[in-house]
Amino acid sequence: MSWTWRFLGPDGGPAPNVDDGAGRADAGFPTQSDAESWLGEHWRALVEAGVDSVMLVEDGREVYGPMSLKPPD
């Protein structure tokens, strides 16, 4: 199984050319926990790169999301 994050822009479409600063933008994770831990460490860099929200995907199946990365107003 491969767990990945789908990065979404403000319009809900794919966030173009995402560089998360951690070299894992397109990489998969072996477990859901690994994917969630990684997001917890790198969400700020993703916001700075233009990501508005994320969706967790397991082998092509949407698990949850979209989940906003922006702090509440």
N, C-alpha and C positions, 0 to 999 in steps of 0.2 A: 504494500500500500504506500501511496505517496500523498502527503498532505502539502498543499500549497496555498498561498494567499493570492487572491485576485484583487488588484489595486484599481480603484475606481476614482474618477475625477468628479468635480462638482456637478456635472450633468448626469452622473450615474453610468457613463460609459467608461471604457478602459482609460486609465491614466497613462498618457503617452510617455515613453522614454524615462521610466522610473529608475533612478539610481538611489538606492536606499542607504548608500554609504557603508554597507556591510557586506557587499558582494553576494547577497542571497536573493535578490529580487525575483529571479526566475527559478531558484533552486527548490527542490522538494525537501520535506522533512520526514523522518521515519515514523513519527508519532504526532498525534494531535497536541500533546503536551509540549513537544519540542517546538512545533509551529507557534503555539500560543506564547511560550516563553520568549521566543525570538521576537515576536511582535511587541511584547511588553518592553523589550530592551530597545527597539528601533522605531517605534511609532512616531517619535518626534522628527526623525530624519525623513520619514515618509511624508509627513505633513509638509515639511520644508520643500520636498521634491514635488509637491502638487497633488498628493494623494488625499482625497477627501474621506473615503471610506474603504473598507476591505470586506472581502467575502472569503470564508474558509472553504476550501474545496478538497475533497478526498477522491482521488482517482476519477476526476471529472464530475463528481456528484457534489452539488452545493450543500454544505453542511449547515452553515448559518451565515447571516449577513443579508444585506450590507450592514456593517457596523461602522458608525462614524468614528473618526479619529480626532475630531475637533472637540476641544473642551466645551462644556455647556456654557451658554451665555449667562 
